[in-house]
Amino acid sequence: MKTILVMLSFCGLVVMGAPSAAGQAEQDKAPASGLTYSYQSPLVAGALSIIPGLGQMYNGDYAVGGIALAFDAGLYLAAAAYAGLLDPDKNNTLTYESAFLLAAAIGVHLFCFFDATMEASRRNENLDRWSVMIDPQGERFALAYRLRF
């Protein structure tokens, strides 16, 4: 996906050519990189994962975050229902079903924390590998990808 974005930005620069005098001021304000990712703090992503799914949403994965939030909330509610916490006439007991559902909810919660921090780190690492440089006149640009061995 990133390769496609870089290739599209390359094609766009080749097609546009040299900017006009009116477009020069707008181009000076534009960021030099065409990459869609910005720096994401793994600490913030982990802290937001106290509520499952918010760390994924912070990283830009809104669908995954919404699914994780709904799934984890459903597991916690099902565990509470099996334990009798939602029915005032029923005595509260921890059954095997509620214990299993509670363990599954905690597992999803921990996975969300781990996934959010690792995804933020991975995105930052990929940002550091790519660099796009455009000269002020807009006649040339350079694209570099750093490999580590």
ROTOR-719313 format. One record per atom (N, C-alpha, C): residue in three letters; atom name; z, y, x. Coordinates in nm, 4 decimals, padded with zeros to 6 digits. Each point is the difference from the previous one (the first is absolute). Layout:
N
[ALA; CA; [Z; Y; X]]
...
REM end
This chain:
149
[MET; N; [00.0000; -00.1187; 00.0828]]
[MET; CA; [00.0000; 00.1187; -00.0828]]
[MET; C; [00.0000; 00.1248; 00.0870]]
[LYS; N; [00.0823; -00.0018; 00.1064]]
[LYS; CA; [00.0064; 00.1164; 00.0881]]
[LYS; C; [-00.1320; 00.0188; 00.0738]]
[THR; N; [-00.0638; -00.1125; 00.0362]]
[THR; CA; [-00.1270; 00.0090; 00.0698]]
[THR; C; [-00.1037; 00.0650; -00.0908]]
[ILE; N; [00.0041; -00.0344; -00.1273]]
[ILE; CA; [-00.0941; 00.0592; -00.0944]]
[ILE; C; [00.0243; 00.1498; -00.0118]]
[LEU; N; [00.1288; 00.0400; -00.0066]]
[LEU; CA; [00.0313; 00.1422; -00.0092]]
[LEU; C; [-00.0489; 00.0761; 00.1223]]
[VAL; N; [00.0194; -00.0585; 00.1177]]
[VAL; CA; [-00.0434; 00.0653; 00.1227]]
[VAL; C; [-00.1521; 00.0091; 00.0030]]
[MET; N; [-00.0677; -00.1073; -00.0432]]
[MET; CA; [-00.1457; 00.0025; -00.0008]]
[MET; C; [-00.0511; 00.1026; -00.1011]]
[LEU; N; [00.0636; 00.0108; -00.1156]]
[LEU; CA; [-00.0416; 00.0983; -00.0985]]
[LEU; C; [00.0216; 00.1421; 00.0510]]
[SER; N; [00.1128; 00.0229; 00.0684]]
[SER; CA; [00.0220; 00.1333; 00.0543]]
[SER; C; [-00.1007; 00.0296; 00.1111]]
[PHE; N; [-00.0368; -00.1016; 00.0784]]
[PHE; CA; [-00.1026; 00.0181; 00.1023]]
[PHE; C; [-00.1325; 00.0381; -00.0640]]
[CYS; N; [-00.0383; -00.0731; -00.1066]]
[CYS; CA; [-00.1255; 00.0312; -00.0681]]
[CYS; C; [00.0046; 00.1391; -00.0612]]
[GLY; N; [00.1136; 00.0379; -00.0532]]
[GLY; CA; [00.0126; 00.1330; -00.0589]]
[GLY; C; [-00.0156; 00.1086; 00.1033]]
[LEU; N; [00.0536; -00.0199; 00.1195]]
[LEU; CA; [-00.0140; 00.1011; 00.1046]]
[LEU; C; [-00.1431; 00.0089; 00.0499]]
[VAL; N; [-00.0673; -00.1136; 00.0067]]
[VAL; CA; [-00.1386; 00.0015; 00.0471]]
[VAL; C; [-00.0884; 00.0688; -00.1033]]
[VAL; N; [00.0229; -00.0261; -00.1278]]
[VAL; CA; [-00.0832; 00.0589; -00.1045]]
[VAL; C; [00.0254; 00.1493; -00.0125]]
[MET; N; [00.1264; 00.0431; 00.0128]]
[MET; CA; [00.0326; 00.1409; -00.0185]]
[MET; C; [-00.0580; 00.0868; 00.1098]]
[GLY; N; [00.0013; -00.0481; 00.1216]]
[GLY; CA; [-00.0503; 00.0798; 00.1112]]
[GLY; C; [00.0926; 00.1161; 00.0315]]
[ALA; N; [-00.0554; 00.1084; 00.0496]]
[ALA; CA; [00.0793; 00.1176; 00.0350]]
[ALA; C; [00.0364; 00.0762; -00.1269]]
[PRO; N; [00.1251; 00.0421; -00.0128]]
[PRO; CA; [00.0406; 00.0710; -00.1209]]
[PRO; C; [-00.0508; 00.1439; 00.0006]]
[SER; N; [-00.0114; 00.0570; -00.1194]]
[SER; CA; [-00.0398; 00.1393; -00.0113]]
[SER; C; [00.1186; 00.0894; 00.0339]]
[ALA; N; [-00.0226; 00.1303; 00.0079]]
[ALA; CA; [00.1073; 00.0931; 00.0336]]
[ALA; C; [00.1068; 00.0019; -00.1091]]
[ALA; N; [-00.0414; -00.0138; -00.1267]]
[ALA; CA; [00.0971; 00.0000; -00.1104]]
[ALA; C; [00.0838; -00.1271; 00.0012]]
[GLY; N; [-00.0620; -00.1116; 00.0362]]
[GLY; CA; [00.0725; -00.1268; 00.0013]]
[GLY; C; [00.0844; -00.0194; 00.1246]]
[GLN; N; [-00.0186; 00.0851; 00.1015]]
[GLN; CA; [00.0755; -00.0135; 00.1243]]
[GLN; C; [00.1486; 00.0237; -00.0216]]
[ALA; N; [00.0363; 00.0987; -00.0807]]
[ALA; CA; [00.1411; 00.0285; -00.0250]]
[ALA; C; [00.0666; -00.1155; -00.0739]]
[GLU; N; [-00.0696; -00.0623; -00.0945]]
[GLU; CA; [00.0552; -00.1140; -00.0725]]
[GLU; C; [00.0153; -00.1195; 00.0922]]
[GLN; N; [-00.0950; -00.0187; 00.0922]]
[GLN; CA; [00.0069; -00.1134; 00.0904]]
[GLN; C; [00.1149; 00.0156; 00.0994]]
[ASP; N; [00.0319; 00.1237; 00.0388]]
[ASP; CA; [00.1110; 00.0213; 00.0923]]
[ASP; C; [00.1331; -00.0385; -00.0635]]
[LYS; N; [00.0118; 00.0153; -00.1311]]
[LYS; CA; [00.1233; -00.0340; -00.0693]]
[LYS; C; [00.0121; -00.1499; -00.0258]]
[ALA; N; [-00.1115; -00.0732; -00.0010]]
[ALA; CA; [00.0011; -00.1426; -00.0311]]
[ALA; C; [00.0600; -00.0784; 00.1158]]
[PRO; N; [00.0695; -00.1098; -00.0293]]
[PRO; CA; [00.0536; -00.0827; 00.1085]]
[PRO; C; [-00.1134; -00.0654; 00.0776]]
[ALA; N; [00.0254; -00.0265; 00.1274]]
[ALA; CA; [-00.1037; -00.0565; 00.0858]]
[ALA; C; [-00.0239; -00.1471; -00.0311]]
[SER; N; [00.0975; -00.0687; -00.0532]]
[SER; CA; [-00.0134; -00.1424; -00.0245]]
[SER; C; [-00.0432; -00.0256; -00.1428]]
[GLY; N; [-00.0886; -00.0976; -00.0172]]
[GLY; CA; [-00.0425; -00.0401; -00.1322]]
[GLY; C; [00.0770; -00.1199; -00.0513]]
[LEU; N; [00.1008; -00.0453; 00.0735]]
[LEU; CA; [00.0779; -00.1154; -00.0425]]
[LEU; C; [00.0880; 00.0369; -00.1180]]
[THR; N; [00.0173; -00.0941; -00.0914]]
[THR; CA; [00.0723; 00.0296; -00.1225]]
[THR; C; [00.1501; -00.0209; 00.0133]]
[TYR; N; [00.0472; -00.0562; 00.1087]]
[TYR; CA; [00.1424; -00.0281; 00.0149]]
[TYR; C; [00.0706; 00.1155; 00.0697]]
[SER; N; [00.1233; 00.0236; -00.0395]]
[SER; CA; [00.0829; 00.0965; 00.0695]]
[SER; C; [00.1223; -00.0748; 00.0525]]
[TYR; N; [00.0769; 00.0648; 00.0864]]
[TYR; CA; [00.1156; -00.0640; 00.0592]]
[TYR; C; [00.1035; -00.0330; -00.1077]]
[GLN; N; [00.0489; -00.1228; 00.0010]]
[GLN; CA; [00.1022; -00.0456; -00.0936]]
[GLN; C; [00.1210; -00.0454; 00.0810]]
[SER; N; [00.1157; 00.0506; -00.0347]]
[SER; CA; [00.1217; -00.0350; 00.0706]]
[SER; C; [00.0525; -00.1351; -00.0492]]
[PRO; N; [00.0158; -00.0975; 00.0900]]
[PRO; CA; [00.0571; -00.1280; -00.0419]]
[PRO; C; [00.1436; 00.0139; -00.0514]]
[LEU; N; [00.0767; 00.0968; 00.0520]]
[LEU; CA; [00.1363; 00.0201; -00.0476]]
[LEU; C; [00.0020; 00.0501; -00.1440]]
[VAL; N; [-00.0883; 00.0921; -00.0318]]
[VAL; CA; [-00.0071; 00.0508; -00.1373]]
[VAL; C; [-00.0481; -00.1108; -00.0939]]
[ALA; N; [-00.0995; -00.0765; 00.0443]]
[ALA; CA; [-00.0501; -00.1105; -00.0828]]
[ALA; C; [00.1103; -00.1026; -00.0253]]
[GLY; N; [00.0799; -00.0293; 00.1016]]
[GLY; CA; [00.1109; -00.0937; -00.0182]]
[GLY; C; [00.1092; 00.0558; -00.0891]]
[ALA; N; [00.0303; 00.1277; 00.0149]]
[ALA; CA; [00.1034; 00.0614; -00.0836]]
[ALA; C; [-00.0441; 00.0052; -00.1465]]
[LEU; N; [-00.1272; 00.0278; -00.0242]]
[LEU; CA; [-00.0495; 00.0016; -00.1370]]
[LEU; C; [-00.0037; -00.1395; -00.0614]]
[SER; N; [-00.0021; -00.1027; 00.0839]]
[SER; CA; [-00.0043; -00.1369; -00.0502]]
[SER; C; [00.1338; -00.0467; -00.0547]]
[ILE; N; [00.0998; 00.0882; -00.0022]]
[ILE; CA; [00.1237; -00.0330; -00.0719]]
[ILE; C; [-00.0360; -00.0289; -00.1451]]
[ILE; N; [-00.0957; 00.0751; -00.0529]]
[ILE; CA; [-00.0595; -00.0323; -00.1295]]
[ILE; C; [-00.1317; -00.0707; 00.0318]]
[PRO; N; [-00.0120; -00.1272; -00.0321]]
[PRO; CA; [-00.1194; -00.0768; 00.0401]]
[PRO; C; [-00.1285; 00.0633; -00.0518]]
[GLY; N; [-00.0978; 00.0123; 00.0890]]
[GLY; CA; [-00.1297; 00.0552; -00.0359]]
[GLY; C; [-00.0187; 00.1446; 00.0413]]
[LEU; N; [00.1080; 00.0764; 00.0145]]
[LEU; CA; [-00.0154; 00.1402; 00.0382]]
[LEU; C; [-00.0492; 00.0152; 00.1437]]
[GLY; N; [00.0392; -00.0906; 00.0875]]
[GLY; CA; [-00.0502; 00.0033; 00.1377]]
[GLY; C; [-00.1495; -00.0257; 00.0050]]
[GLN; N; [-00.0472; -00.0936; -00.0830]]
[GLN; CA; [-00.1438; -00.0266; -00.0058]]
[GLN; C; [-00.0739; 00.1212; -00.0575]]
[MET; N; [00.0583; 00.0637; -00.1006]]
[MET; CA; [-00.0632; 00.1192; -00.0565]]
[MET; C; [-00.0034; 00.1135; 00.1015]]
[TYR; N; [00.1038; 00.0120; 00.0823]]
[TYR; CA; [00.0027; 00.1014; 00.1061]]
[TYR; C; [-00.1139; -00.0239; 00.0993]]
[ASN; N; [-00.0309; -00.1267; 00.0253]]
[ASN; CA; [-00.1084; -00.0342; 00.0916]]
[ASN; C; [-00.1374; 00.0125; -00.0632]]
[GLY; N; [-00.0058; 00.0271; -00.1291]]
[GLY; CA; [-00.1285; 00.0158; -00.0665]]
[GLY; C; [-00.0453; -00.1218; -00.0769]]
[ASP; N; [00.0774; -00.1070; -00.0006]]
[ASP; CA; [-00.0334; -00.1210; -00.0743]]
[ASP; C; [00.0659; 00.0069; -00.1375]]
[TYR; N; [-00.0587; 00.0807; -00.0886]]
[TYR; CA; [00.0622; 00.0251; -00.1301]]
[TYR; C; [-00.0017; -00.1229; -00.0895]]
[ALA; N; [-00.1069; -00.0759; 00.0012]]
[ALA; CA; [-00.0082; -00.1194; -00.0848]]
[ALA; C; [00.1022; -00.1040; 00.0449]]
[VAL; N; [00.0078; -00.0238; 00.1305]]
[VAL; CA; [00.0964; -00.0975; 00.0522]]
[VAL; C; [00.1421; 00.0471; -00.0282]]
[GLY; N; [00.0261; 00.1284; 00.0150]]
[GLY; CA; [00.1328; 00.0532; -00.0272]]
[GLY; C; [00.0385; -00.0130; -00.1463]]
[GLY; N; [-00.0936; 00.0284; -00.0887]]
[GLY; CA; [00.0281; -00.0133; -00.1426]]
[GLY; C; [00.0246; -00.1439; -00.0409]]
[ILE; N; [-00.0800; -00.0908; 00.0543]]
[ILE; CA; [00.0190; -00.1423; -00.0307]]
[ILE; C; [00.1335; -00.0483; 00.0543]]
[ALA; N; [00.0352; 00.0387; 00.1216]]
[ALA; CA; [00.1278; -00.0417; 00.0588]]
[ALA; C; [00.1175; 00.0555; -00.0793]]
[LEU; N; [-00.0103; 00.1255; -00.0428]]
[LEU; CA; [00.1070; 00.0607; -00.0777]]
[LEU; C; [00.0181; -00.0713; -00.1337]]
[ALA; N; [-00.1098; -00.0265; -00.0697]]
[ALA; CA; [00.0083; -00.0678; -00.1296]]
[ALA; C; [00.0491; -00.1438; 00.0156]]
[PHE; N; [-00.0501; -00.0697; 00.1002]]
[PHE; CA; [00.0377; -00.1397; 00.0213]]
[PHE; C; [00.1479; -00.0119; 00.0354]]
[ASP; N; [00.0469; 00.0862; 00.0879]]
[ASP; CA; [00.1400; -00.0063; 00.0416]]
[ASP; C; [00.0932; 00.0403; -00.1143]]
[ALA; N; [-00.0376; 00.1015; -00.0759]]
[ALA; CA; [00.0814; 00.0401; -00.1150]]
[ALA; C; [00.0053; -00.1119; -00.1036]]
[GLY; N; [-00.1128; -00.0674; -00.0209]]
[GLY; CA; [-00.0020; -00.1129; -00.0938]]
[GLY; C; [00.0886; -00.1143; 00.0446]]
[LEU; N; [-00.0004; -00.0280; 00.1311]]
[LEU; CA; [00.0863; -00.1081; 00.0505]]
[LEU; C; [00.1479; 00.0355; -00.0150]]
[TYR; N; [00.0360; 00.1247; 00.0305]]
[TYR; CA; [00.1396; 00.0413; -00.0166]]
[TYR; C; [00.0422; -00.0047; -00.1467]]
[LEU; N; [-00.0879; 00.0447; -00.0899]]
[LEU; CA; [00.0330; -00.0039; -00.1428]]
[LEU; C; [00.0105; -00.1436; -00.0515]]
[ALA; N; [-00.0888; -00.0870; 00.0449]]
[ALA; CA; [00.0074; -00.1404; -00.0415]]
[ALA; C; [00.1278; -00.0654; 00.0514]]
[ALA; N; [00.0392; 00.0316; 00.1234]]
[ALA; CA; [00.1246; -00.0553; 00.0538]]
[ALA; C; [00.1195; 00.0497; -00.0802]]
[ALA; N; [-00.0023; 00.1276; -00.0381]]
[ALA; CA; [00.1095; 00.0551; -00.0808]]
[ALA; C; [00.0026; -00.0640; -00.1385]]
[ALA; N; [-00.1175; -00.0253; -00.0581]]
[ALA; CA; [-00.0056; -00.0624; -00.1328]]
[ALA; C; [00.0517; -00.1426; 00.0043]]
[TYR; N; [-00.0373; -00.0761; 00.1022]]
[TYR; CA; [00.0485; -00.1373; 00.0114]]
[TYR; C; [00.1501; -00.0055; 00.0272]]
[ALA; N; [00.0512; 00.1017; 00.0671]]
[ALA; CA; [00.1437; 00.0029; 00.0290]]
[ALA; C; [00.0799; 00.0487; -00.1208]]
[GLY; N; [-00.0669; 00.0508; -00.1023]]
[GLY; CA; [00.0681; 00.0469; -00.1189]]
[GLY; C; [00.0475; 00.1432; 00.0075]]
[LEU; N; [-00.0486; 00.0761; 00.0943]]
[LEU; CA; [00.0435; 00.1391; 00.0142]]
[LEU; C; [-00.0605; 00.0925; -00.1048]]
[LEU; N; [-00.1105; -00.0407; -00.0627]]
[LEU; CA; [-00.0656; 00.0851; -00.0980]]
[LEU; C; [00.0468; -00.0262; -00.1430]]
[ASP; N; [00.0753; -00.1076; -00.0211]]
[ASP; CA; [00.0501; -00.0345; -00.1334]]
[ASP; C; [00.1514; 00.0180; -00.0022]]
[PRO; N; [00.0509; 00.0954; -00.0780]]
[PRO; CA; [00.1445; 00.0254; 00.0022]]
[PRO; C; [00.0828; -00.1137; -00.0622]]
[ASP; N; [-00.0613; -00.0831; -00.0839]]
[ASP; CA; [00.0742; -00.1096; -00.0629]]
[ASP; C; [00.0080; -00.1238; 00.0872]]
[LYS; N; [-00.0753; -00.0069; 00.1040]]
[LYS; CA; [-00.0044; -00.1179; 00.0866]]
[LYS; C; [00.0874; 00.0251; 00.1226]]
[ASN; N; [00.0731; -00.1028; 00.0433]]
[ASN; CA; [00.0810; 00.0183; 00.1209]]
[ASN; C; [-00.0910; -00.0030; 00.1232]]
[ASN; N; [00.0373; 00.0757; 00.0999]]
[ASN; CA; [-00.0804; 00.0154; 00.1209]]
[ASN; C; [00.0284; -00.1138; 00.0961]]
[THR; N; [-00.1011; -00.0839; 00.0226]]
[THR; CA; [00.0125; -00.1095; 00.0952]]
[THR; C; [-00.1252; -00.0035; 00.0865]]
[LEU; N; [00.0210; -00.0333; 00.1235]]
[LEU; CA; [-00.1124; -00.0108; 00.0929]]
[LEU; C; [-00.0527; -00.1429; -00.0074]]
[THR; N; [-00.1158; -00.0176; -00.0623]]
[THR; CA; [-00.0604; -00.1324; -00.0127]]
[THR; C; [-00.0968; -00.0225; 00.1149]]
[TYR; N; [-00.0512; -00.1221; 00.0075]]
[TYR; CA; [-00.0972; -00.0312; 00.1050]]
[TYR; C; [-00.1268; 00.0841; -00.0166]]
[GLU; N; [-00.0407; 00.0193; -00.1257]]
[GLU; CA; [-00.1208; 00.0789; -00.0246]]
[GLU; C; [00.0179; 00.1445; 00.0446]]
[SER; N; [00.1143; 00.0579; -00.0353]]
[SER; CA; [00.0224; 00.1397; 00.0387]]
[SER; C; [00.0160; 00.0139; 00.1512]]
[ALA; N; [00.0622; -00.0995; 00.0640]]
[ALA; CA; [00.0137; 00.0044; 00.1458]]
[ALA; C; [-00.1369; -00.0099; 00.0678]]
[PHE; N; [-00.0869; -00.0871; -00.0535]]
[PHE; CA; [-00.1340; -00.0136; 00.0567]]
[PHE; C; [-00.0791; 00.1296; -00.0166]]
[LEU; N; [00.0051; 00.0592; -00.1184]]
[LEU; CA; [-00.0726; 00.1242; -00.0242]]
[LEU; C; [00.0543; 00.1150; 00.0836]]
[LEU; N; [00.1303; 00.0035; 00.0182]]
[LEU; CA; [00.0604; 00.1036; 00.0836]]
[LEU; C; [-00.0425; -00.0169; 00.1460]]
[ALA; N; [-00.0043; -00.1251; 00.0477]]
[ALA; CA; [-00.0450; -00.0247; 00.1373]]
[ALA; C; [-00.1470; 00.0381; 00.0172]]
[ALA; N; [-00.0818; -00.0287; -00.1008]]
[ALA; CA; [-00.1421; 00.0377; 00.0071]]
[ALA; C; [-00.0154; 00.1523; 00.0010]]
[ALA; N; [00.0803; 00.0696; -00.0800]]
[ALA; CA; [-00.0065; 00.1464; -00.0030]]
[ALA; C; [00.0428; 00.0589; 00.1338]]
[ILE; N; [00.1030; -00.0537; 00.0603]]
[ILE; CA; [00.0446; 00.0473; 00.1314]]
[ILE; C; [-00.1066; -00.0281; 00.1052]]
[GLY; N; [-00.0661; -00.1156; -00.0098]]
[GLY; CA; [-00.1082; -00.0327; 00.0938]]
[GLY; C; [-00.1167; 00.0966; -00.0116]]
[VAL; N; [-00.0391; 00.0331; -00.1231]]
[VAL; CA; [-00.1081; 00.0971; -00.0199]]
[VAL; C; [00.0420; 00.1363; 00.0532]]
[HIS; N; [00.1253; 00.0352; -00.0216]]
[HIS; CA; [00.0530; 00.1277; 00.0473]]
[HIS; C; [-00.0078; 00.0081; 00.1534]]
[LEU; N; [00.0425; -00.1044; 00.0678]]
[LEU; CA; [-00.0059; -00.0020; 00.1466]]
[LEU; C; [-00.1439; 00.0004; 00.0505]]
[PHE; N; [-00.0878; -00.0722; -00.0702]]
[PHE; CA; [-00.1406; 00.0003; 00.0392]]
[PHE; C; [-00.0592; 00.1405; -00.0119]]
[CYS; N; [00.0342; 00.0718; -00.1062]]
[CYS; CA; [-00.0507; 00.1369; -00.0182]]
[CYS; C; [00.0458; 00.0900; 00.1146]]
[PHE; N; [00.1257; -00.0148; 00.0414]]
[PHE; CA; [00.0517; 00.0787; 00.1125]]
[PHE; C; [-00.0782; -00.0314; 00.1268]]
[PHE; N; [-00.0176; -00.1288; 00.0291]]
[PHE; CA; [-00.0708; -00.0424; 00.1202]]
[PHE; C; [-00.1463; 00.0457; -00.0042]]
[ASP; N; [-00.0662; -00.0179; -00.1140]]
[ASP; CA; [-00.1405; 00.0348; -00.0123]]
[ASP; C; [-00.0230; 00.1500; 00.0157]]
[ALA; N; [00.0868; 00.0817; -00.0594]]
[ALA; CA; [-00.0179; 00.1451; 00.0078]]
[ALA; C; [00.0144; 00.0507; 00.1437]]
[THR; N; [00.1000; -00.0482; 00.0724]]
[THR; CA; [00.0190; 00.0462; 00.1378]]
[THR; C; [-00.1112; -00.0493; 00.0918]]
[MET; N; [-00.0419; -00.1244; -00.0169]]
[MET; CA; [-00.1061; -00.0526; 00.0864]]
[MET; C; [-00.1351; 00.0649; -00.0307]]
[GLU; N; [-00.0281; 00.0285; -00.1268]]
[GLU; CA; [-00.1259; 00.0656; -00.0366]]
[GLU; C; [-00.0056; 00.1417; 00.0551]]
[ALA; N; [00.1119; 00.0716; -00.0040]]
[ALA; CA; [00.0032; 00.1352; 00.0568]]
[ALA; C; [-00.0241; -00.0060; 00.1512]]
[SER; N; [00.0610; -00.0951; 00.0679]]
[SER; CA; [-00.0208; -00.0144; 00.1446]]
[SER; C; [-00.1445; -00.0372; 00.0318]]
[ARG; N; [-00.0579; -00.0902; -00.0792]]
[ARG; CA; [-00.1374; -00.0428; 00.0239]]
[ARG; C; [-00.0983; 00.1156; -00.0212]]
[ARG; N; [00.0213; 00.0789; -00.1028]]
[ARG; CA; [-00.0883; 00.1145; -00.0240]]
[ARG; C; [00.0097; 00.1013; 00.1131]]
[ASN; N; [00.1212; 00.0239; 00.0493]]
[ASN; CA; [00.0164; 00.0944; 00.1101]]
[ASN; C; [-00.0666; -00.0515; 00.1263]]
[GLU; N; [00.0072; -00.1305; 00.0232]]
[GLU; CA; [-00.0638; -00.0569; 00.1182]]
[GLU; C; [-00.1513; 00.0140; -00.0094]]
[ASN; N; [-00.0552; -00.0212; -00.1179]]
[ASN; CA; [-00.1444; 00.0153; -00.0170]]
[ASN; C; [-00.0423; 00.1461; 00.0121]]
[LEU; N; [00.0869; 00.0924; -00.0410]]
[LEU; CA; [-00.0316; 00.1417; 00.0172]]
[LEU; C; [-00.0080; 00.0376; 00.1467]]
[ASP; N; [00.0889; -00.0581; 00.0801]]
[ASP; CA; [00.0016; 00.0325; 00.1421]]
[ASP; C; [-00.1218; -00.0549; 00.0727]]
[ARG; N; [-00.0643; -00.1013; -00.0530]]
[ARG; CA; [-00.1146; -00.0594; 00.0683]]
[ARG; C; [-00.1265; 00.0826; -00.0156]]
[TRP; N; [-00.0174; 00.0634; -00.1147]]
[TRP; CA; [-00.1214; 00.0757; -00.0267]]
[TRP; C; [00.0188; 00.1468; 00.0337]]
[SER; N; [-00.1007; 00.0599; 00.0565]]
[SER; CA; [00.0013; 00.1446; 00.0193]]
[SER; C; [-00.1414; 00.0527; -00.0238]]
[VAL; N; [-00.0082; 00.1054; -00.0768]]
[VAL; CA; [-00.1276; 00.0624; -00.0326]]
[VAL; C; [00.0087; 00.1445; 00.0456]]
[MET; N; [-00.0974; 00.0427; 00.0796]]
[MET; CA; [00.0004; 00.1362; 00.0504]]
[MET; C; [-00.1328; 00.0670; -00.0342]]
[ILE; N; [00.0083; 00.1215; -00.0526]]
[ILE; CA; [-00.1192; 00.0770; -00.0346]]
[ILE; C; [00.0079; 00.1315; 00.0761]]
[ASP; N; [-00.1086; 00.0380; 00.0652]]
[ASP; CA; [00.0026; 00.1277; 00.0710]]
[ASP; C; [-00.0101; 00.1146; -00.1010]]
[PRO; N; [00.0455; 00.1193; 00.0367]]
[PRO; CA; [00.0041; 00.1119; -00.0959]]
[PRO; C; [-00.1358; 00.0373; -00.0591]]
[GLN; N; [-00.1083; -00.0202; 00.0717]]
[GLN; CA; [-00.1311; 00.0361; -00.0524]]
[GLN; C; [-00.0527; -00.1059; -00.0965]]
[GLY; N; [00.0596; -00.1170; -00.0047]]
[GLY; CA; [-00.0423; -00.1055; -00.0901]]
[GLY; C; [-00.1263; -00.0713; 00.0435]]
[GLU; N; [-00.0384; 00.0175; 00.1261]]
[GLU; CA; [-00.1223; -00.0629; 00.0482]]
[GLU; C; [00.0243; -00.1411; 00.0505]]
[ARG; N; [00.1188; -00.0259; 00.0514]]
[ARG; CA; [00.0306; -00.1311; 00.0572]]
[ARG; C; [00.1349; -00.0472; -00.0511]]
[PHE; N; [00.0175; -00.1295; 00.0048]]
[PHE; CA; [00.1310; -00.0558; -00.0294]]
[PHE; C; [00.0165; -00.1278; 00.0802]]
[ALA; N; [00.1235; -00.0413; 00.0154]]
[ALA; CA; [00.0304; -00.1220; 00.0740]]
[ALA; C; [00.0931; -00.0861; -00.0845]]
[LEU; N; [-00.0228; -00.1285; 00.0051]]
[LEU; CA; [00.0824; -00.0963; -00.0709]]
[LEU; C; [00.0501; -00.0995; 00.1037]]
[ALA; N; [00.1307; -00.0174; 00.0080]]
[ALA; CA; [00.0578; -00.0898; 00.0996]]
[ALA; C; [00.0932; -00.0987; -00.0673]]
[TYR; N; [00.0002; -00.1226; 00.0465]]
[TYR; CA; [00.0906; -00.1039; -00.0469]]
[TYR; C; [00.0674; -00.0598; 00.1233]]
[ARG; N; [00.1317; 00.0010; 00.0005]]
[ARG; CA; [00.0763; -00.0464; 00.1155]]
[ARG; C; [00.0386; -00.1461; -00.0198]]
[LEU; N; [-00.0303; -00.0825; 00.0986]]
[LEU; CA; [00.0399; -00.1398; -00.0010]]
[LEU; C; [00.1126; -00.0223; 00.0986]]
[ARG; N; [00.0989; -00.0769; -00.0428]]
[ARG; CA; [00.1089; -00.0348; 00.0919]]
[ARG; C; [-00.0071; -00.1475; 00.0320]]
[PHE; N; [00.0114; -00.0306; 00.1288]]
[PHE; CA; [-00.0033; -00.1406; 00.0442]]
[PHE; C; [00.1319; -00.0374; 00.0606]]
REM end
